[in-house]
Amino acid sequence: MILEFISLKIRGSVRRKVVANIKSAVKRHKQNLKRRTRNRIRKSRVKTHVKAFKLALLEKDIDRARELLPKAMREIHKAASKGALHKNNASRKISRLSRLADKYEVESGKK
């Protein structure tokens, strides 16, 4: 009988989970944990790049924003292609970033 205890740190607290007794279920659980970690890292990278782009726009640093926009888009595409984001979600994020970029470039041209 294989009884395995896995500690998962979720929002500061530690939960103890009992994993199934079947070998294939134990393996599947381990794979899911790895994939979940990878997906969280990918999503975090997307958020970081988007935040940096928006911050550059807020600071009216248009040149920096022009550099950061393709990087943010690349991270979003990568996350979608790896399955961390749904393709429609990625498309929506890219569309919103593009609209923001257009809006700020037009405003900076007026002033």
Legacy VTK file of the C-alpha trace (Angstrom):
# vtk DataFile Version 3.0
C-alpha trace
ASCII
DATASET POLYDATA
POINTS 111 float
0.000 0.000 0.000
1.471 3.300 -1.073
0.383 6.160 1.164
2.070 9.383 0.302
1.645 12.751 1.937
2.234 15.851 -0.107
2.529 19.282 1.458
1.089 22.045 -0.674
1.711 25.630 0.248
-1.398 27.573 -0.643
-1.587 31.254 0.294
0.657 30.970 3.306
-0.946 27.893 4.856
0.247 24.341 4.432
-2.299 21.653 3.594
-1.599 17.953 3.769
-3.133 15.914 0.986
-3.277 12.142 0.795
-2.456 10.911 -2.672
-4.125 7.838 -4.127
-2.707 4.364 -3.514
-2.477 3.434 -7.197
0.923 3.999 -8.810
-0.477 5.566 -11.957
-2.567 7.984 -9.890
0.498 8.956 -7.843
2.427 9.571 -11.060
-0.447 11.585 -12.545
-0.586 13.692 -9.370
3.140 14.445 -9.561
2.836 15.389 -13.238
-0.091 17.676 -12.490
1.872 19.443 -9.754
4.779 20.021 -12.149
2.490 21.313 -14.892
0.638 23.561 -12.474
3.932 25.056 -11.309
5.084 25.628 -14.901
1.777 27.242 -15.850
1.860 29.527 -12.811
5.364 30.643 -13.774
4.256 31.357 -17.344
1.211 33.320 -16.204
3.347 35.258 -13.749
5.780 36.206 -16.518
2.871 37.459 -18.628
1.606 39.588 -15.746
5.084 40.985 -15.089
5.616 42.014 -18.716
2.136 43.536 -19.024
2.618 45.441 -15.783
5.980 46.822 -16.966
4.372 47.968 -20.229
1.477 49.679 -18.453
3.853 51.333 -16.006
5.891 52.750 -18.889
2.685 54.153 -20.390
1.662 55.732 -17.099
5.072 57.355 -16.782
4.639 58.712 -20.338
7.810 56.881 -21.380
6.625 56.075 -24.898
10.003 54.848 -26.166
10.260 52.303 -23.361
6.644 51.275 -23.914
7.418 50.649 -27.605
10.245 48.332 -26.537
8.125 46.510 -23.959
5.010 45.949 -26.082
6.532 43.259 -28.358
8.066 41.530 -25.329
4.706 41.436 -23.558
2.999 40.143 -26.691
5.657 37.468 -27.131
5.139 36.248 -23.550
1.373 36.136 -24.056
1.758 34.158 -27.305
4.181 31.765 -25.649
1.847 31.152 -22.699
-1.040 30.501 -25.080
0.965 28.130 -27.255
2.067 26.156 -24.187
-1.497 25.926 -22.901
-1.152 28.151 -19.832
-3.602 30.644 -21.363
-6.555 29.953 -23.623
-6.022 31.293 -27.141
-9.030 33.627 -26.892
-7.787 34.952 -23.565
-4.373 35.631 -25.094
-5.960 37.315 -28.092
-8.040 39.541 -25.817
-4.984 40.536 -23.758
-3.008 41.420 -26.884
-5.914 43.407 -28.292
-6.231 45.425 -25.089
-2.505 46.120 -25.004
-2.580 47.276 -28.619
-5.503 49.614 -27.975
-3.714 51.056 -24.945
-0.565 51.609 -26.981
-2.495 53.358 -29.777
-4.359 55.521 -27.306
-1.227 56.739 -25.534
0.745 57.303 -28.730
-2.063 59.458 -30.109
-2.263 61.464 -26.858
1.488 61.959 -26.725
1.370 63.294 -30.308
-1.215 65.913 -29.381
0.607 67.327 -26.370
LINES 1 112
111 0 1 2 3 4 5 6 7 8 9 10 11 12 13 14 15 16 17 18 19 20 21 22 23 24 25 26 27 28 29 30 31 32 33 34 35 36 37 38 39 40 41 42 43 44 45 46 47 48 49 50 51 52 53 54 55 56 57 58 59 60 61 62 63 64 65 66 67 68 69 70 71 72 73 74 75 76 77 78 79 80 81 82 83 84 85 86 87 88 89 90 91 92 93 94 95 96 97 98 99 100 101 102 103 104 105 106 107 108 109 110
